[in-house]
């Protein structure tokens, strides 16, 4: 090792990071300066990957939690050849590949989108779980390391408790996290916020904790070596660092460790940008330059990493030749290929709750899809993910042969971990809780949508019919919130989330098929606690008819010349079907009933198809157990939606149906009232 070149490399990273922030007049320079030593040692000596094959599935992975330190990442990756000088000069600008917070870009080394503190390292925990899961199935081939980088803010975010607890409980010795502890936050010093003993906290969760001087390269190496040698526990390396390491004032006086260095350009503080660049060994006239000695050093580093990866690939190729069936399966896992599945063959009980129908599907998937991890927030016997668990087993320390993760009461952590599982690749993550608690998951759902991750969500107890548990457990506005994500395009131009609320048991089988076949975005299944009457068939297979839900909406009851179209999703479709039958018998009205399982998907169909289901300028009545806005854009300006505009109450579900007007008798009256308002002759 060469202490001089290592120090020069770290200083070069610092100079590049502050140059980006200075030119953009926006960003966070101080933390990047503090973390430069760890990043250089990690990437130059420890992190294993193939510079010629950035998507290599056996690579080590680095998960940044502190997204505001994007300049640190881009500077490091510039030394590795992943970004050009021009890329760095366009930091935080329109169309740049160096945005203000890292956005997933594996070909340049960015494994995860980060920004909301706490989620990045939880995703790292998910990736570590995925690697353990795959190693248990492929003879420990996935023995690579997952590295995380966190700061004071990330440690303070509540999600860190869930991630720390789960990682320690599972003994994820493949997860190594560096905590850049510099005693400075954005608006205050850390001691104004907390006096907790972070080391003791992580030790209590079952982590190995090593505290070092974070600018001492020998200490960094010693800590990483110890972390690599650890066989039972994840490792937290607490690096005591200095905010704005290397900053000086105009007269050359050191100016480090100050709060103002956290979140604004160096030139906007009491430090001096030009003098700081000089202090770091750079040239203020060309502050984005890679120093000659550093460039030569990194050329050697890249050559060594490429050679190491080539040797590893030879070993893996030999294994594949000797284990062709396993090798083919592994390729299928990472390609996202599903086995041949027959969702129509899944036996569903008539008039079942859709959560029970989902349990039947999960039991089938447990026996037919080998690369699924299903997780529940301490609700597996209520959200019915136990349908999967009964045919699998719980993931445990030193035993990842099962496929079920008992996450405990930690919805946000569980959802962020699922994102990490998806980011790692090779594993399909499924997470479940009550629909009302999707509120707790929302930040991770949003990041899944932004990153275009095919996470599957199971949300049960989907309406006020949860009953006696009362308003805290009765979702009213949650569907509207999820439908908003259906209206947002991701950066690929696709609907950013697919939300499916199936109308009966068979439609639930179809919804699961849609979820598994959706490999481009997250999918949510919104399921009932209460039993739902099976929808009638038109003489064909109910599964074949329900398969029309793949267009987002279809007619479950059809007339060639309808007087009115009734629309809903979920359990309300059965209520409308019952009401339609009664109205047709009493008043000889021609009525169509549509199940619109996903407005976003329905809106992606041709105008002709949409109007064949919901005629334009016709009478349309919608029924929803949530906010009327769920269906208002579907019924149109002439339509009417009967829904709720208030929270629920504690009472049996049947009583709430009566009180809130969700009986077929009252729905008939509401439909008749709407018809009269529109001068329909009864």
C-alpha angles and dihedrals in degrees: 000000000000113000092193096055091043091054091045090050092051091047090050089055089051092050093049093047096052091043090058092051093044095052093044091043085221137083146057116292105163100066092045089056091050096049097045096096095054093045093051095049093044096050099037098045113015118023110090121209141126112257088200094050110035093174092056103144094218095057125120111251132220119207117195115207098176098067091177086072092068090125088063091055096045092049092050093046091048088061087051092052097249095117131036126229088252090055090057092046089056094053112157093002130130112282093006123143087218103070124180092261121029116268120198109275109151095179087064094040101262106132099180144019108245139178111108098085119245098026097084096063091041086058087051089055088052091052090050090052090050091051091051091047092052094043089056088058101038106045096267094300090139094066094132124127130252114211126198132193119203137169136203093278094052092049089052096050110101092236088071090071092057094044093046093048095048095044091050094044092052093044094234097188088166090069118085119177128191115209110204098210109186102148092239130109130182097267104016147009114279094244088066089062108036145009098185122134100241094187093055091046093056092042088055088055090054101263130140106237125199122181117203143164097265096213094051108097094198089054091049092052092047091051094047091048091052091048091052091050093051111107103178111035144044112248130232114197109198105203114195101215139168121244108236094011108198099019118142136180126242091274093050097258114147112254109183139140095035125143093227091062090068104074114015137057116282090241090060092058134064087272121088119236098207094046090047091053089051091048089054093053096258138123116248088208090059104021094159092062124119108229113247095239091047092050091053091047093052092047087061092045092054092048091051093048092049091050093047091050091048090054091048090049090054089054092048092047090054090051091050091052090054094042105037097157092051091044091054091049091050091052091050091052093054094042089055091238115162123213117245104286129187106202090172090065094060108110112231125189115239116255093009128158109259090237087061090047088052089052089057090052092047091053089054092047092049088061097041110031110060100185103059127117112195119193135186133190095235091298105096093127091049104037084044097234082133083086084076096036093056088063097038135033139244121272109247139178108285090003119081097153091110127073107220125094116199097206097180121218097330112109097167093046091047092051093048091048088053088055089054092049089053092046092053091055134217096071133081111221122209122181130184143193140131114303093241089060092058080093088072090050098047099103091054093043088054092051090048088054093047092047092044093234120170095227115155119220125198112199115180134180087051103181149023085286088088077093122179094032087075137210096327089064100034113093114218107150099025098091091052090053092051093045088057089065088053087060095051119087119220121223090273089059095249130127100276097222136017113218116190125188106180121209101218143356097282092046086054089060089052091047090054090050089052091048095052093044091051102091097159105063141014118278129208124202111203108200139183130243093203127067117266126207112249112251117247121254128227093228096287133095109296089222091054091049093045089051086074084077085082085082090058095250140027142166116271090179120030140190124176093229108027122191090202138006120218118203135189143128133228120009093346091072090068090049090053092047091054091047092048092054091052094047093048091052094046102038106016091238118163105232134184121198121202130195108209102189093174125017091194093055092042091053090054091064124092118282088243092057094045091052092047087062101034108024116221117249090006133122109279127176123189131198123197134165088214135051115327089238087076089079107015096101090049097051092047131213093307094047132089132221124202109204143123129290097179141055121268132258135226110264139104114295093245090054091050090050088056096043095045095042099247097135120112088242094057092041088055089054092049091050091049091049089052092049092051091049087057094048095250111165110234 
